Structures are given as C-alpha cells and as structure tokens.
Amino acid sequence: MEDATIRGGRARGDDRHRRSTPAWWLVARRELVELWFGGRILLLLVLYTVLMSVTAILRVIESEVNLIPPVEMVFLTVLSTISFGMFIGLIAGADTISGERERATLEPLLLTPTSRRQIVFGKFIAALSPWPVALLLAVPYAVVLSQGDAALVPSLAWTALLGTLLAVAFTGFGMLVSIWSGSNRTSLFVSLLVYLLFVIPTQFPGQAQKGNLGYLVQQVNPMQASSEFIEKLIVNNRDPLERAGYLVAQPVFALVVLGLLFVYAAPRVRLEGETPRLRRPSRRASRSVGVLGGLLVLGGMAMPLLALAGSSAGSGVPSQAPASSHDVGIEITTDLGYAVVNNGDDIEFSTVIVNTGDSDTPELVVAMNIINLGKGGDPVDPEDWSPERTQEVGTIAPGASAEQAWFVSAILDGNYMIYMTVVATPDGTEATSHPIASPGVHLTVQGFARSNPGGVLPVAIGVPLLLSAGTVLIRRWWNRERVSTREPGTNGDPA
C-alpha cells in the first residue's frame, strides 16, 4: 500500500513537472535522445573526424614537399568544419517532419495540446545541436596545423560566428523542405541538391570569378562569402572592414529562413506534406514579418556604413611637413647575408634604415620582395611567406636610424633572394620618389620530410578512435537503459 502511494506521489510530481516545463523543451529533449542515443548523429560525427584526419595528414604531407603555409592549412580546416556542420544540420533538419510522417509518429505529436510552432522550435533546437560538437572536434586539428601561428584564435572565432549563422540557416532550410515534402526521400534529395549548389562554387578557382558579376555572386552565396572573408582575413591578413560586404549574406539568409520557418511554415504543419500556398497572413504574423523586415533593413544599412568606415580608415594619409627628395639620403642594410634551412623552418632578420642627409626624411614604407632564382627570377607572393610584408617607418632625423624586425617562413624548397625596398612618401600629388633596395638575403631551402609531419598523427588517429569508443559506450549504455526501463505490458518503449 505504501509502495503504491509512493508511486502515485511520484507520478503526480512528474505530471506537475511536465506541466511546468515548456512544450518546446519536451519536444527538443525527445528529439535529442533520438538523434544522439539513436546513433545517427554520432556515426556522422565519426565519419566527419575520419575525413578531417585523412585530409589533415594529406595536407601536412603535401606541405612537407610543396609546403602550404600553416595559416592556409588552418583556413582549409575551418572551411571543412563549416561545410560539414552545414551538411549535418541540413540532413537532421530534412528528416524532422517528413521522417516522422513516414514513421507514423507525427500524428500523435500533432494531436497533443501544443502549438505547432513550439513543436517546430523544439525540433529545430535538436537538429542544430550537432554544430557545436563539430566545431569543438575541429579545434585539435586547427591547433596542430596552425603550428603556433597567431591566426589560430581569430580563425576559430570567425568560424564560430559565421558557421553558427550558416548552421542556423541550413538547418532551418532543411526543416522547411521537410515540412513541404510528401516523402522523406524527396526532402533529403532536395536538401542535398541545394547544399551542392551552395558548396560547389567555393571549389572554383579564383580566376573564374573575377569581374563585378563574379564578386556579386561571391557575396550573395552565404557559403562562398564566408569562405572568401575568412581566407582574406586569415591567409592574406586583410582588415575585416575591407571585406564587410561579405558579411551581409549570412545574417540575411538566416533571418529569411527563420522568418519563413516560424512565421509562415510552422503553424501550417500538416499530417500530409503540401506545397506552400500564398495566403493573407494574420495580424500577428504581419507584425512578425514587419519586425523581421526592419531588422533586414537595419542590417543592410549597417554593412555599407561599416565598409565605408573601413575604406575611410584605410585611405587616410598622415599629414607631414614637406621634404625635398634631393636633400634626403637614405641607406638600408640587413644583418643577414645568406641562410640554408629546411622547408618549414623560420628565419628572423633585421633591417636598419639610416638618414645620411641633412634634413628629416619623409614618412617611409619598407616592403618585402622575394624572387625565385631557380625559376628564371619568378616573383613569389610574400603573403605566403610572412605575416608582415610591409612596415611603416616614421620620420628619421639627420644621422639617426630606425630598425625593423622581419619574420619569414620557408614554405617551399628552392633557391630564393629576399630584399627590402624603402619608399619615401612623395612631396605631393605631382611628385614622386626613388625607391631604394637593400642588400639581398640569399635563402636556400632544402626539402625535409618528417616521420610525424607537423605532429598531426596523434590527433588524426586519437580523435576518431576516442569518438568511436565513446559512440560504442553510449550505444551500449542506451541499450541497457532501454531494457532496464521496459515494463511488462508496454509496447517496449522506455518509460
């Protein structure tokens, strides 16, 4: 009798707890259990880590022979993370409604006294849950491939921001397709087709996307805009404001998808899939659309202002007193004449600029130049070799000097000449100046192979193995939990 009373008290307590819990959270919890303990998302994440490991090893091996700079390997890693995160979210979203229709579990859910918008929101939260895990799994690969480069932190920060916007947008898009599809096969096919349409342009070479139309396509495609922005920021060390136009597509796409999903599609979820029909929206939906439109307008106004501010900041010229070029004498020397290193090694040297004239110098700029002596003097892109290719030098008084420190990473084996060029700011718009070159630094880079290239093997092997072991343990625990909670006379589902 006491046991029955206790069980009854617990049941009443559970009922009160369920009534106080938001309906969307109950739906989200149910979906999270099916996604994660059911094993579908875990298997996709294991596949994701295996692909990341294989590509990381291949990139490091290639960098040993035809070296890729660490920042470029980090960029390729975070780009793969964003692409796969979008893919998982899209697949999970595409199965939310159409999959329940085929499994005959949607009707009981729609019969509950819960608004359909809350049902859709709970499913959306669950379908979005793999993205933070995918981002976390990418961190060890990025850390190892960065080789201590300072670009690691900003690359991960921008990946988290832009990747989250894209994951939200593509997860919501998959749910839209799932709501309007009559079968799960159709939903998955349409979602994968759209995914390919967004991702394939990111694989085109840059030369194929020049011109105003090409740049417009890059900025309109949220995936390609993210790739272009992160590449220029991380690989080429550009100012974020220079590429502010590439930050418009992601929030706009996410807001449009979320507006369609929760304002229009969610209240119209049906037991049978149907294509959307244009109807007069309710007053509440009109207000929501108005708020969404206002946000889009504000965002569209803010981005050009940011871009204008960035261009204004970059075009400002510091004021200076006029200087006569013929009265100024400038000499530049280096403290390194030659070096023989292995590819992947770092070289540090300094330059010193001396004013041998009788008046102050104008503002000076020192630029790095690299020539490949083994290929007919072909120029080399210094952006791949050094994070700092130019340095500004202030006015130097007569007889004074200024020293600059330089850092170069030997990324390709071969025979190179590094030299610096000093450029004096001209007296005016109709004047010019005479660039002065420094003595060259003869750099011989030898090929060098490592048994554990870049130290990537422990991460490449350990992460998939640990995740696979965790998946097996979770599946075994879940199966035991289901058996232990199965009661006689029930349909076999856990309590």
C-alpha positions as CSV (number, residue, x, y, z in Angstrom):
1,M,0.0,0.0,0.0
2,E,2.8,2.4,0.9
3,D,4.6,1.5,-2.4
4,A,1.5,2.3,-4.4
5,T,1.2,5.6,-2.5
6,I,4.8,6.5,-3.2
7,R,4.5,5.6,-6.9
8,G,1.3,7.7,-7.1
9,G,3.1,10.6,-5.5
10,R,6.0,10.3,-7.9
11,A,3.6,10.1,-10.8
12,R,1.8,13.3,-9.7
13,G,5.1,15.0,-9.2
14,D,6.2,14.1,-12.7
15,D,2.9,15.3,-14.1
16,R,3.3,18.7,-12.3
17,H,6.9,18.9,-13.6
18,R,5.8,18.2,-17.2
19,R,3.1,20.8,-17.0
20,S,5.6,23.4,-15.8
21,T,8.2,22.5,-18.5
22,P,7.8,24.4,-21.8
23,A,6.4,22.2,-24.6
24,W,9.2,23.1,-27.0
25,W,11.8,21.7,-24.5
26,L,9.9,18.4,-24.1
27,V,9.9,18.1,-27.9
28,A,13.6,19.1,-28.1
29,R,14.6,16.6,-25.4
30,R,12.7,13.8,-27.1
31,E,14.5,14.7,-30.4
32,L,17.9,15.0,-28.8
33,V,17.5,11.5,-27.3
34,E,16.6,10.0,-30.7
35,L,19.4,11.8,-32.6
36,W,22.2,11.2,-30.2
37,F,21.4,8.0,-28.4
38,G,19.9,6.5,-31.6
39,G,23.3,6.8,-33.1
40,R,22.7,8.7,-36.3
41,I,24.5,11.9,-35.4
42,L,27.3,10.0,-33.7
43,L,28.0,8.0,-36.8
44,L,28.1,11.1,-38.9
45,L,30.5,12.8,-36.5
46,V,32.8,9.7,-36.5
47,L,32.8,9.9,-40.3
48,Y,33.5,13.6,-40.0
49,T,36.5,13.1,-37.8
50,V,37.9,10.3,-40.1
51,L,37.6,12.7,-43.1
52,M,39.3,15.5,-41.1
53,S,42.1,13.2,-40.1
54,V,42.7,11.9,-43.6
55,T,42.7,15.5,-45.1
56,A,44.9,16.8,-42.3
57,I,47.5,14.1,-42.9
58,L,47.4,14.7,-46.7
59,R,47.8,18.5,-46.2
60,V,50.7,18.1,-43.9
61,I,52.5,15.6,-46.2
62,E,51.9,18.0,-49.1
63,S,53.3,20.9,-47.1
64,E,56.5,18.9,-46.5
65,V,57.0,18.5,-50.2
66,N,55.4,21.6,-51.6
67,L,54.8,23.4,-48.4
68,I,51.5,25.0,-47.6
69,P,51.7,27.8,-45.0
70,P,50.1,27.0,-41.6
71,V,47.5,29.7,-42.0
72,E,46.3,28.2,-45.2
73,M,46.0,24.7,-43.6
74,V,44.0,26.3,-40.8
75,F,41.8,28.0,-43.3
76,L,41.1,24.7,-45.2
77,T,40.4,23.0,-41.9
78,V,37.8,25.6,-40.7
79,L,36.2,25.7,-44.1
80,S,35.8,21.9,-44.0
81,T,34.3,22.3,-40.5
82,I,31.7,24.9,-41.7
83,S,30.8,22.7,-44.8
84,F,30.3,19.6,-42.8
85,G,28.5,21.4,-40.0
86,M,26.0,22.7,-42.6
87,F,25.7,19.3,-44.0
88,I,24.8,17.6,-40.7
89,G,22.3,20.3,-39.8
90,L,20.7,20.2,-43.2
91,I,20.3,16.4,-43.1
92,A,19.0,16.5,-39.5
93,G,16.5,19.2,-40.4
94,A,15.4,17.5,-43.6
95,D,14.3,14.4,-41.5
96,T,12.4,16.2,-38.8
97,I,8.9,16.3,-40.2
98,S,8.9,14.1,-43.3
99,G,10.7,11.4,-41.4
100,E,8.1,11.4,-38.7
101,R,5.4,11.2,-41.3
102,E,6.9,8.0,-42.8
103,R,7.5,6.5,-39.3
104,A,3.8,7.3,-38.4
105,T,4.9,9.2,-35.3
106,L,3.8,12.7,-36.5
107,E,0.1,12.3,-35.9
108,P,0.3,11.6,-32.1
109,L,2.6,14.7,-31.8
110,L,0.1,16.9,-33.7
111,L,-2.8,15.7,-31.5
112,T,-1.1,17.0,-28.3
113,P,-2.3,20.3,-27.0
114,T,0.9,22.0,-28.1
115,S,1.2,24.8,-30.7
116,R,2.9,23.6,-33.8
117,R,5.3,26.5,-33.7
118,Q,6.6,25.1,-30.4
119,I,6.9,21.6,-31.9
120,V,8.9,23.0,-34.8
121,F,11.1,25.1,-32.5
122,G,11.9,22.1,-30.3
123,K,12.9,20.0,-33.4
124,F,15.0,22.9,-34.7
125,I,17.0,23.1,-31.4
126,A,17.7,19.4,-31.6
127,A,18.6,19.4,-35.3
128,L,21.1,22.3,-34.6
129,S,22.8,20.5,-31.7
130,P,25.5,18.7,-33.8
131,W,27.1,22.0,-34.9
132,P,28.8,23.0,-31.6
133,V,30.1,19.4,-31.3
134,A,31.5,19.5,-34.8
135,L,33.2,22.9,-34.1
136,L,34.7,21.5,-30.9
137,L,36.1,18.4,-32.7
138,A,37.8,20.7,-35.2
139,V,39.8,22.6,-32.6
140,P,42.5,19.9,-32.1
141,Y,43.1,19.7,-35.9
142,A,43.3,23.5,-36.2
143,V,45.7,23.8,-33.2
144,V,48.1,21.2,-34.6
145,L,48.0,22.5,-38.2
146,S,48.5,26.1,-37.1
147,Q,51.9,25.3,-35.7
148,G,51.6,28.1,-33.1
149,D,50.6,30.7,-35.7
150,A,48.7,33.7,-34.2
151,A,46.0,33.3,-36.8
152,L,44.5,30.4,-34.9
153,V,42.4,32.4,-32.4
154,P,40.7,34.7,-35.0
155,S,40.1,31.9,-37.4
156,L,38.3,29.9,-34.8
157,A,36.4,33.0,-33.6
158,W,35.1,33.9,-37.1
159,T,34.4,30.2,-37.8
160,A,32.2,30.0,-34.7
161,L,30.3,33.2,-35.7
162,L,29.8,32.6,-39.4
163,G,29.5,28.8,-39.0
164,T,26.7,29.3,-36.5
165,L,24.8,31.6,-38.8
166,L,25.1,29.1,-41.7
167,A,24.2,26.2,-39.5
168,V,21.1,28.0,-38.3
169,A,20.2,28.9,-41.9
170,F,20.7,25.5,-43.4
171,T,19.1,23.6,-40.5
172,G,16.0,25.8,-40.9
173,F,16.0,25.4,-44.6
174,G,16.1,21.6,-44.3
175,M,13.1,21.8,-41.9
176,L,11.2,24.0,-44.5
177,V,11.8,21.4,-47.2
178,S,10.8,18.6,-44.7
179,I,7.5,20.4,-43.9
180,W,6.6,20.8,-47.5
181,S,7.8,17.4,-48.8
182,G,5.4,14.4,-49.2
183,S,8.2,11.9,-48.5
184,N,11.4,11.7,-46.7
185,R,13.3,10.7,-49.8
186,T,12.1,13.9,-51.6
187,S,13.1,16.0,-48.6
188,L,16.6,14.6,-48.4
189,F,17.1,14.8,-52.2
190,V,16.1,18.4,-52.5
191,S,18.2,19.4,-49.4
192,L,21.3,17.7,-50.8
193,L,20.8,19.3,-54.2
194,V,20.6,22.8,-52.6
195,Y,23.6,22.0,-50.5
196,L,25.7,21.2,-53.6
197,L,24.5,24.3,-55.3
198,F,25.9,26.4,-52.4
199,V,29.1,24.5,-51.8
200,I,30.3,23.8,-55.4
201,P,31.1,27.4,-56.2
202,T,33.5,27.5,-53.3
203,Q,35.7,25.0,-55.2
204,F,36.0,27.1,-58.3
205,P,39.4,28.7,-58.9
206,G,39.6,32.4,-58.1
207,Q,40.4,33.3,-61.7
208,A,37.0,32.0,-62.7
209,Q,35.1,34.5,-60.5
210,K,36.7,37.9,-61.4
211,G,34.7,40.9,-62.5
212,N,31.7,42.7,-61.0
213,L,29.4,39.7,-61.6
214,G,31.8,37.2,-60.1
215,Y,32.3,39.3,-57.0
216,L,28.5,39.8,-56.7
217,V,28.0,36.0,-56.8
218,Q,30.6,35.6,-54.1
219,Q,28.8,38.0,-51.8
220,V,25.3,36.6,-52.5
221,N,26.2,33.0,-51.8
222,P,26.5,32.8,-48.0
223,M,28.8,29.9,-48.0
224,Q,31.1,31.4,-50.6
225,A,31.0,34.8,-48.9
226,S,32.2,33.1,-45.7
227,S,35.0,31.3,-47.4
228,E,36.2,34.4,-49.2
229,F,36.0,36.5,-46.0
230,I,37.9,34.0,-43.8
231,E,40.5,33.4,-46.5
232,K,41.3,37.1,-46.9
233,L,41.3,37.7,-43.2
234,I,43.4,34.7,-42.1
235,V,45.6,33.8,-45.1
236,N,46.1,37.4,-46.5
237,N,45.9,39.3,-43.2
238,R,43.3,41.8,-44.5
239,D,41.4,44.2,-42.4
240,P,37.9,42.8,-41.6
241,L,36.3,46.1,-42.7
242,E,37.8,45.7,-46.2
243,R,35.5,42.7,-46.7
244,A,32.5,43.9,-44.8
245,G,30.3,43.3,-47.9
246,Y,30.9,39.6,-47.5
247,L,29.2,39.6,-44.0
248,V,25.7,40.5,-45.3
249,A,24.6,37.3,-46.9
250,Q,24.9,35.1,-43.8
251,P,22.6,37.0,-41.3
252,V,20.2,37.9,-44.1
253,F,19.8,34.3,-45.2
254,A,19.4,33.1,-41.6
255,L,16.8,35.7,-40.8
256,V,14.8,35.0,-44.0
257,V,14.9,31.2,-43.4
258,L,13.9,31.6,-39.7
259,G,11.1,34.0,-40.7
260,L,9.7,31.6,-43.2
261,L,10.0,28.7,-40.9
262,F,8.5,30.1,-37.7
263,V,6.1,32.8,-39.1
264,Y,4.7,31.0,-42.1
265,A,5.5,27.3,-42.2
266,A,5.4,26.2,-38.6
267,P,1.7,27.0,-37.9
268,R,0.8,25.2,-41.2
269,V,2.4,21.8,-40.4
270,R,0.1,19.1,-41.7
271,L,-0.1,15.3,-41.4
272,E,0.4,15.2,-45.2
273,G,3.1,17.2,-46.9
274,E,1.9,20.0,-49.2
275,T,3.5,22.8,-51.1
276,P,3.3,26.3,-49.6
277,R,0.3,28.5,-50.6
278,L,0.2,32.2,-50.6
279,R,-2.5,33.3,-48.1
280,R,-3.2,36.5,-46.4
281,P,-1.1,36.5,-43.2
282,S,-2.7,37.0,-39.8
283,R,-2.2,40.3,-37.9
284,R,0.3,38.6,-35.6
285,A,2.3,37.2,-38.5
286,S,2.2,40.6,-40.2
287,R,3.8,42.2,-37.1
288,S,6.5,39.5,-37.0
289,V,7.3,39.9,-40.7
290,G,7.4,43.7,-40.1
291,V,9.9,43.3,-37.3
292,L,12.0,40.9,-39.5
293,G,11.9,43.3,-42.4
294,G,13.0,46.1,-40.1
295,L,16.0,44.0,-38.9
296,L,17.0,43.3,-42.5
297,V,16.8,47.0,-43.5
298,L,18.9,48.0,-40.5
299,G,21.4,45.2,-41.3
300,G,21.5,46.3,-44.9
301,M,22.2,49.9,-43.9
302,A,24.8,49.0,-41.3
303,M,27.1,46.9,-43.5
304,P,27.7,49.7,-46.1
305,L,28.4,52.1,-43.3
306,L,31.0,49.6,-41.9
307,A,32.5,49.2,-45.3
308,L,32.6,53.0,-45.8
309,A,34.2,53.4,-42.4
310,G,36.8,50.8,-43.2
311,S,37.6,52.4,-46.6
312,S,37.8,55.8,-44.9
313,A,40.2,54.5,-42.3
314,G,42.4,52.8,-44.8
315,S,42.6,55.9,-47.2
316,G,43.7,58.4,-44.6
317,V,47.1,59.9,-45.3
318,P,49.0,61.3,-42.3
319,S,50.0,64.9,-42.6
320,Q,53.6,65.8,-42.8
321,A,56.0,68.7,-43.4
322,P,57.2,69.0,-47.0
323,A,60.6,67.4,-47.7
324,S,62.8,67.8,-50.6
325,S,63.8,64.5,-52.1
326,H,67.2,65.6,-53.3
327,D,68.2,66.7,-49.8
328,V,67.4,63.3,-48.3
329,G,69.8,60.5,-48.2
330,I,68.6,57.0,-47.2
331,E,70.5,53.8,-46.8
332,I,69.2,50.4,-45.8
333,T,71.2,47.4,-44.6
334,T,70.4,43.8,-43.4
335,D,72.1,41.8,-40.6
336,L,71.8,38.5,-42.6
337,G,73.5,37.8,-45.9
338,Y,72.5,34.1,-46.5
339,A,70.9,31.2,-44.8
340,V,70.5,27.4,-45.6
341,V,67.4,26.0,-43.9
342,N,64.9,23.1,-44.3
343,N,61.4,23.8,-45.6
344,G,59.1,24.7,-42.7
345,D,61.9,26.4,-40.8
346,D,61.5,30.1,-39.7
347,I,64.1,32.8,-40.4
348,E,64.4,36.1,-38.5
349,F,66.5,39.0,-39.5
350,S,66.6,42.8,-39.2
351,T,67.0,45.8,-41.4
352,V,68.3,49.2,-40.4
353,I,67.5,52.5,-42.3
354,V,69.9,55.4,-41.8
355,N,69.3,59.0,-42.8
356,T,72.6,60.3,-44.3
357,G,71.1,63.5,-45.5
358,D,70.9,67.0,-43.9
359,S,67.1,67.1,-43.3
360,D,64.4,64.9,-41.9
361,T,63.1,62.1,-44.1
362,P,59.5,61.9,-45.2
363,E,57.3,59.1,-44.0
364,L,58.9,55.9,-45.1
365,V,57.4,52.5,-46.1
366,V,59.5,49.3,-46.2
367,A,58.2,46.4,-48.4
368,M,59.5,42.8,-48.6
369,N,60.2,41.2,-52.0
370,I,61.1,37.6,-52.8
371,I,62.4,36.2,-56.1
372,N,62.7,32.5,-57.0
373,L,66.2,32.3,-58.5
374,G,65.6,28.7,-59.6
375,K,62.7,29.6,-62.0
376,G,64.1,32.4,-64.0
377,G,63.6,35.1,-61.3
378,D,59.8,34.4,-61.0
379,P,58.3,36.6,-58.2
380,V,57.0,34.9,-55.1
381,D,53.9,36.0,-53.2
382,P,55.3,37.3,-49.9
383,E,51.8,36.8,-48.3
384,D,52.5,33.1,-48.2
385,W,55.9,33.6,-46.6
386,S,55.5,36.3,-43.9
387,P,52.6,37.6,-41.9
388,E,54.0,41.2,-42.3
389,R,55.2,42.2,-45.7
390,T,55.3,46.0,-45.2
391,Q,56.2,48.2,-42.3
392,E,55.7,51.9,-41.9
393,V,58.6,54.0,-40.6
394,G,58.2,57.4,-39.2
395,T,60.3,60.5,-40.0
396,I,64.0,59.9,-39.3
397,A,66.2,62.8,-38.3
398,P,69.6,63.5,-39.9
399,G,72.2,61.0,-38.8
400,A,69.5,58.9,-37.0
401,S,68.4,55.3,-37.8
402,A,65.4,53.0,-37.4
403,E,65.5,49.2,-37.1
404,Q,62.8,46.8,-38.4
405,A,62.4,43.1,-37.5
406,W,61.3,40.6,-40.1
407,F,60.0,37.0,-39.9
408,V,59.9,34.6,-42.8
409,S,58.7,31.0,-43.0
410,A,60.5,28.9,-45.6
411,I,57.5,27.2,-47.2
412,L,58.9,25.9,-50.5
413,D,62.3,24.2,-51.2
414,G,64.4,26.1,-53.7
415,N,66.8,29.0,-54.2
416,Y,65.5,32.5,-53.3
417,M,66.6,36.1,-52.9
418,I,64.9,38.3,-50.3
419,Y,65.3,42.0,-50.4
420,M,63.6,45.1,-48.9
421,T,62.6,48.2,-50.7
422,V,62.3,51.6,-49.0
423,V,59.8,54.0,-50.5
424,A,59.7,57.7,-49.4
425,T,56.3,59.5,-49.4
426,P,56.3,62.0,-52.3
427,D,56.1,65.7,-51.7
428,G,52.7,66.0,-53.4
429,T,50.3,64.5,-55.9
430,E,52.5,65.6,-58.8
431,A,55.8,64.4,-57.2
432,T,57.4,61.0,-57.0
433,S,60.3,59.4,-55.1
434,H,63.1,57.0,-55.8
435,P,62.8,53.5,-54.1
436,I,65.9,52.2,-52.5
437,A,66.7,48.5,-52.3
438,S,68.6,46.7,-49.5
439,P,71.3,44.0,-50.0
440,G,69.7,40.7,-50.7
441,V,69.4,37.7,-48.3
442,H,70.2,34.6,-50.2
443,L,67.9,31.9,-48.9
444,T,68.5,28.2,-49.8
445,V,65.6,26.0,-48.7
446,Q,66.1,22.2,-48.6
447,G,63.4,19.6,-48.8
448,F,62.8,17.9,-45.5
449,A,60.5,15.0,-44.6
450,R,59.4,14.1,-41.0
451,S,58.1,10.8,-39.7
452,N,55.4,12.6,-37.8
453,P,54.7,15.5,-40.1
454,G,53.5,18.5,-38.2
455,G,52.8,16.4,-35.1
456,V,49.4,15.7,-36.6
457,L,49.4,11.9,-36.3
458,P,48.3,11.7,-32.5
459,V,45.4,14.0,-33.2
460,A,44.5,12.4,-36.6
461,I,44.4,8.9,-35.0
462,G,43.3,9.7,-31.5
463,V,40.2,11.9,-32.2
464,P,38.4,9.3,-34.4
465,L,39.3,6.5,-32.0
466,L,38.1,8.3,-28.9
467,L,34.9,9.4,-30.6
468,S,34.3,5.8,-31.9
469,A,34.9,4.4,-28.5
470,G,32.5,6.9,-27.0
471,T,29.9,6.1,-29.5
472,V,30.1,2.4,-28.7
473,L,29.9,3.0,-25.0
474,I,26.9,5.4,-25.4
475,R,25.1,2.8,-27.6
476,R,25.7,0.0,-25.1
477,W,24.5,2.2,-22.2
478,W,21.4,3.2,-24.0
479,N,20.5,-0.3,-25.0
480,R,20.9,-1.4,-21.4
481,E,18.9,1.5,-20.2
482,R,16.0,0.7,-22.6
483,V,16.0,-2.9,-21.4
484,S,16.0,-2.0,-17.7
485,T,13.2,0.6,-18.1
486,R,11.0,-1.7,-20.2
487,E,7.9,-2.7,-18.2
488,P,5.6,-5.8,-18.8
489,G,2.6,-4.9,-20.8
490,T,4.0,-1.9,-22.5
491,N,4.9,-1.5,-26.1
492,G,8.6,-1.8,-25.3
493,D,9.4,1.9,-25.3
494,P,11.4,3.3,-22.4
495,A,9.4,5.0,-19.7
